[in-house]
Amino acid sequence: MGDRFRDIQAKALDLSPEERDRLIGTLVESFEPGNTESPEAVADAWAAEIARRVVDADAGRADWVDADDVLARIEQKIAAAVAARAG
């Protein structure tokens, strides 16, 4: 990595936790320029979604998938992608 990156990184790490949090938010927003929601609004939306999912799980309306099965599927997809790249 270049000197400019290392300089910016060092300066960012010298910021307070609050300043780093703001910087992270700004950088993340730069990847989604049309996103106008504040980090707080996004956190609130996720909290509501989590609460909804907990209610569904408690009511028996959720389909459970074994973590080992999920990880095996992910590993298969990664292996397929690697094989496809290798050609």
LINLIN-V739265 format. One line per field, one symbol per residue. burial: + if it has 9 or more other C-alpha atoms within 8 Angstrom, else -. Layout:
burial = ???
This chain:
burial = -----+--------+----+----+---+------------+----------+--++------------+-----------------
